[in-house]
Amino acid sequence: RERTADVDCLDHLIDITCQDFPDGLGFELHFHFSPNNPFFKNTTLTKRYEVPNLLTEDEPILKNVTGTTIQWKPDQCLTHREVTKKQRKKGGPNAGQIRTLKKKERVESLFHFFTPPKMPALMDVMDEEEADAVEEAFDHDYDVAQAVRGHLIPKAVLWFTGEAMVIDDEGFEEEMMLAQGGGGAGGGPQQFEFNGGSNGSNPFPPPAAGEGENPECKQN
């Protein structure tokens, strides 16, 4: 249901623009939605990246990443859903009574993109596994942003007309032919995989729990 709702919401997407900082130290992505969007009140969702070495060929250094807080309309939140659970009181004068609890549960949605991973503070102490998870989350987030900035926006007309899909398919077929024709040094087929991995997993999964998660949808 969540993915279908994302698509329904994207029907109200009017335009995507990118604005580089005048000093060349970062950029902003702006997602413009129609005013009659039934899911949230915002007409523009923004993702801001501060990258001091953006104009160099070095590996990007992210100074800060921020996103718009989405103002979801009642019962239209796409990033979390309300779950009702019943709990029996174990002790006290009301032992045995059943009470109903409501909590927000995270669901898969591309709109998590606007809630970036939490940038660790300088004094934060993390073990190697935690540090790797944070680095992976930021790498993934930045890769998506650069795909939008460098591929989707410049070829917006081609994506709108569907020509970009044809170009991508032709490039994929050519790559397949090279692989099957033994393009490797040893004459055997080359090994390659999709960007999302060879297991067919979603190439844009939401961050793991705890990485920039928003415990509740803000509704007005």
Secondary structure, 3 states (H helix, E strand, C coil): CHHHHHHHHHCCEEEEEEEECCCCCEEEEEEEECCCCCCECCCEEEEEEECCCCCCCCCCCCCEEEECCCCECCCCCCCEEEEEEEEECCCCCCCCCEEEEEEEEECCCHHHHHCCCCCCCCCCCCCHHHHHHHHHHHHHHHHHHHHHHHHHCCCHHHHHHCHHHHHHHHHHHHHHHHHHCCCCCCCCCCCCCCCCCCCCCCCCCCCCCCCCCCCCCCEC
